Amino acid sequence: MEKDKNVKKGEFYEKCFAEFLNSQGIPFLFIAQGPQNEHHSIALKGSKIKRPDFLIYLQTIGHIFIDVKSRYKIENIDDINVSQFYIKDNEINSLFELQSYLFLPLWIAFVNRKEGDNKNFYLIPVSVLKNYKDQLKNELSEKKYLFDYLFIRIPNSFLRKMDINDLILINNLYDFTNIKKEAEIYKRLEEKIKDIIIDKKEINTQDYCKNENINYLKVMEIDSYHRYDTQNVSVAQKS
């Protein structure tokens, strides 16, 4: 049921994005989602690529793929007035793999569900996300497993509001100077999850987070870590 709801939400924002493109006179193709074998060539069989939603053409840039993602933003652990879009490690990898296979740039267009605003899309090239993610992993070399269950928080400074008159600026330099400080956030998030698991005991994670007003973590992150930790403890006991 929840999956169906998310699919419908995704389709709604894809339609909103198409309406934006039409309003700007931007040529595009919508790439329908369906069973894998209906969309992959034999040459791509076995790859882990993820299909984007659109192929668009801009006179200033050329052809680019766009993948639309509607998300409720995550609150920043240090500042409740700041919230961020997020993405899974493997989502970045699969989109970057598609870009590498087909030699066409791919950007992600994020839209905030909570705002109820279906016209403000925020863009980031997947190559920038891949670079950022790899640098985070280098800083967290002994804790790379964190990204098996924690979402990658995207710095707001990396995102560009979609303005057709400003899209050429999307390739401006991105500032990675805060990477050490940002990597430390993931260590702190892990410690917070450990504390939550101990404190909540048998309480449902979603209910616990709601009662404690925890908005800097997703329920999925906490439950995924709990399963990960439980499996590791079980393996250690057997050995």
Beta strands, then each sheet from edge to edge (+ up, - down):
strand 1: 28-30
strand 2: 54-58
strand 3: 62-71
strand 4: 74-75
strand 5: 83-84
strand 6: 86-87
strand 7: 106-112
strand 8: 122-125
strand 9: 152-153
strand 10: 160-161
sheet 1: 1+ 2- 3+ 7+ 8- 10+
sheet 2: 4+ 5-
sheet 3: 6+ 9-
end
